[in-house]
């Protein structure tokens, strides 16, 4: 995608101080602001719109649909002992 510049007014002393501390960590203000914008984009733009824009720009392949698996195994009853479970497997009692 084509990139544009964004201009933001911010307190000069705060920005200088931020740059000082970020540089100590090997980071740049511009990179951190870009990460913040990406986070805002992911949070507020619906996933379908993001996918469409990615497809339109040629940056990504279409996402594969998510398939949910149904859990068909019954949950064990915490009050039953292993002995009870063995007996239930041999002589199942229909539940209502």
N, C-alpha and C positions, 0 to 999 in steps of 0.2 A: 504494500500500500504506500501511497505517497505520504510523506511526512511533512508536517507544518510546524512552525514555531509558535509557542504559547508564551505570552508575556504576563507576568504576575507582579503586582506591587507588593513589596514586603519590607519590613524594617531592616535598614542597612546593617545596624550593629548585630541584630539577631542572625542575619544571613552570613555575615563575616564570622561570627562565632560558630555557627553551624558548619561552615566550610572548614574551619580550623579543626574541629573535632572529627568530622568525616574524613578529612585527609589523613588524620592519625590512624584511621582504620582502613585507609586505601580506597575510600569511597568518594564519589562525586555527588554534589547536590542534584545535578541534572539527571543522573542515573536513578537516584532515589525518588525524585519527583516522577520520573517515567514509570517506575514500579508502582508508585501510589496511584497514578492515573490508570495503569493496567488493572489494579485492584478495584478501583471505582467502576471501570468499564465492566469487569466480570461480575461485579455485585449488582449493578443497576440495569445493564442491557440484557434482555432475555436471551437464553441459550440459543433459541432458534434463530434470532436475529444475528447473533455472533457467528453461528454456523453459516448462515446465508452470506454474510460479508466475507468470511474466509473462503467460501466456495467462489464467490464472485471475483475475489482478488487472486485466486489461484494459490492461496497459501496452504490449503488443507484439503484432504479428501473428505467425502461425506462421512459423518460419524456412523458407526455401526449401531443398529438399534439394540437397546439393552433388553435382554431376555431374563425375566425373573423366574427362578426355580421355585416350585411349590414344595414346601416341606411336607412330605406324606408320612413321615415316621411319627408315631405318637410320642408325645413327651412323657418321660417316665414320671410316675407318681412318687414324690419324695417320701410319702408315708409307707410305701411298699418296700419290703426287703428283697434282696436277691432271690431268696427262697420263694417269695410270693410271685415274683416275676417269672421264675421257672415254671411254677404251677400254672400260671395264667397262659403261658405259651403252649402248654400241653392240653389244657382244658379251657379254651377261651369262653368267657361268659359274655353273652351279648349285652351291650350297654344301651340304656334307653336315654 
